[in-house]
Amino acid sequence: MSLDRSPPRALVFDIFGTVVDWRSSIIREGQALSLRLGLAADWPALADAWRAGYAPAMDKVRRGELPWLNIDSLHRMILDQLLFEFGIGGMEPAEIDHLNRVWHRLRPWPDAVEGLTRLKRRFVIATLSNGNMALLTHLSKFAGLPWDAIVSAELFKRYKPDPEVYLGAAKLLGATPERTMLVAAHPDDLTAAKACGLRTAFVSRPMEFGPTSRGHVVGRDDFDVIVNDFNAVAQRLAA
């Protein structure tokens, strides 16, 4: 569908990895924690394992193997297991709680705030994340992200890639699916949104999984827009 013929009305954004750099943020806080408490920990490995546990935990909720739990709760469940597996002990409960909320304190990619500010001039811009409302609210305030609205999968008691999340977001924002565009760095998220009739913009984040990663590779016709940063999204959409 031509962008010129029917431009999107609302842009919704995946957050972790697309807007914010979760890996470097977690490593930075973890290393500071090690210095303060005298802990020996492989924080890059722990960050990767924490993120790797995210989708399987959500899938257990989606399959009914776990009751509805928000992402803060799932993150804590994963973290408790990782602290045991990595042999990290001696932390007070309040310190573990604070570490779990590192996901509320992730730093944005360098282009994120500028690009979002440009896009906001022409479009309604909102989150569309599996992160819960409190997490997304605190994170957006911490990172200075200029959303018009915060939309969370928690509102639908579903997790992406369930169709109810994509369709529900479009409805909440007063837009049809075909006038709603998902902006994300993850092809599986975009493919699921595309199947629901949303427009799609892939933003490459090759550093998401660290300096040795090459990031996701997509075909030139896989999505409506394929770019390297948010400013390029704005340029393509004439914002």
N, C-alpha and C positions, 0 to 999 in steps of 0.2 A: 504494500500500500504506500503510495507516494506521500512523503512528508509534506510536500507542497499542497497536495489536494486536501488533506485533512490533518492539519497540525495537531499535536496533542494539546489537551487542556490542562492536564495535571501530570507532573513527574513525581514518581515515587522511587525511593532509593533504598536499596539494600545498604546495610550499615557496616558490619564487621568485614574488613578487608576492602570494601568499596569506598567508604567515606573515611574510615579510621584505620590506623595501622595497629592492629591488636598485638601482633607478635613483638615488635620492638618496644611497645609500651609495657607489656607484661615483663619482658626481659629486664627493662630498665628498673621497674619497681622491685622485681625480685632480687636483682643484684644489690640495690640499696638496702633491702631487707636483710640480705646476707651480711652486709657490712655492719648493720646496726645490731643484729642479734648473734653474729658469729656463726651463721649457718653455712654449710658446704652443700651447694646444690647446682645442678646443671640446668640453669633457667631456660636456655634455648630449647633443650629437650623437653622440659616440663611444659613450656608454653605450647610447643607443637603437640604434645600428648593431650593437653587440656583442650585444645581446639579439636583434635581428632576425636575426642569423646563426645563432642557436641551433637553431631548428627545421629550416632547410634542411640544416645539418650533420648533425643526427640522422637526417634522412630519407635522406641518403646512406649512413649506416650501415645503416638499416633496409632499404634496397634492395640492399645488398651492394656499393655503389660504393666504400665504404671498409670496411676491416676493423673489427672491434669496437674502438672507442675510448671511453674514459670521458669524462665531461663536462669534467673538468680538461683533458684532451688536446684536446677539441674547442674549448673556450674559448681555449686557447693558439693553436691553428691560426687561429681567427678573429682573435684579438688581433694576431698577427704581421702579418696582412694589413691590419688597420685602422691599425696604427702606420705602415705604409708609405703607405696612402691618405691619412691625416691629416698626413703629413709630420712625424711625431714621431720624432726620431732622438737619438742621443747617450746612450741608456740602456744601462747595463751589463746583461749577461745576468741577474744576480741581481736587479736592479731590475725587469726584465720578469717574471721568475718571481714576484716578490712582488706585482706588479700583477695578474698572472693569478689569484693566490690571493685577490684582493679578494672573490671569490665565497664565500670561507670566512669573511668578516668583515662580512656584511650585517646591518644593524640590524633588529630586529623592528618591526612596526607597533605602535602604542601599546597596543592591546587584546590583543595576541597572548599574552603570558606570563600575564596574569591570566585570560584566557578559557581557555587550555589548562589552567591549574591547576584551574579549576573543573571542566572536562570530565574531567580525569584522576581526579577523585574517584569518578566513576560508570562511566567507560568505559576500556577500553584505548585509548591514543592513540599513534599512530606516524606517522612520515613516510611518504609515498609519492611519491617524487620521482625524476626522471631524474638528479639529482645523484648522484655516486658516493659510496661509503661514507665515504671519508676526508673529502671535502668536507662531507657532511652531519654527520659527527661533529664536525669542527672548528667548523662554523657553529653547531651546536646548543650547544656549550660556550661559544662566544663570545657568543651571544645569550641564554644562560640559558633555553633551551627545555626544558621538563620531560617529555620523551618517555618512554614505557614501552619503546619499541623504535624502532630506526632501520631502515627498509625502503627499499632503493634498487633502482631498475631494474637496476643493475649486477649484482644477485644473480641475475637471470634472463637476463642478456646480451641484453636487449630494451629498447626505449624506449617509454614511453607515446606514442601511444595503443594499442600492441599489447595484445590481451586478456591475454596471459600475465602482464603486469605486475599488472593489477588482480586477476585470479584468483589469481595466485601470492601476492600480499600477504595476501589473505583466508585462504588456506590456511596460510601461515606463522603467522598470528595465531590459528589455531584457530577461525576463524569461517566460516560459509557466506557466499557473496556477498550474499545478502539480509539478513544480519545485520552487514554491513560497510558503513559510510558513508564516501564520499569527500567531504572538505570542500575546496573550491577556489574561486578567483576567476575561473576560465576556463571558459566554457560548453563548449568543445570537449573539454576533459578530462572534465568531468562527463558529457557526452553519451556518450563512449566508455565510462566506468565504468557508466553506466546500462544500456547495451547488454549489459554483462556481468552484469547482475543486481544491481549494488551500489546501495545507497541514495545519495542525493546531497544535498549542502548547498552552495548558492551563497552566497558572501560577497562583497559588492561592495567593490572597492578602486578607487574612481574616481581616486585619485592615483597609481596604479601607473605610468602613462606620463607623469606630470608634471601641472602645474597647468592646462594647456590641454586636457587629455583629460577626457572625460566617463565613461570606463570602459565596461564591457560592460553591455548592456541585455538582460534576459531576460524571458520571459513568466511570468506569475504561476503557471502550472501546469507550467512546464518541469522543475522539480526539487522534491524533497520539502520542502526548507527553503530559503527565500530571505531573507537578512538582510544587515545592514550591518557586523557585527563578530562576533568570537568569543563575546563575552558574550551576544549575542543567540542564537547557536547553543546555548549552555549553557541559556539560559532556555527555548528551544523544546523542548529535550530533558530538561528538568526536572533539570538538573545543578547 
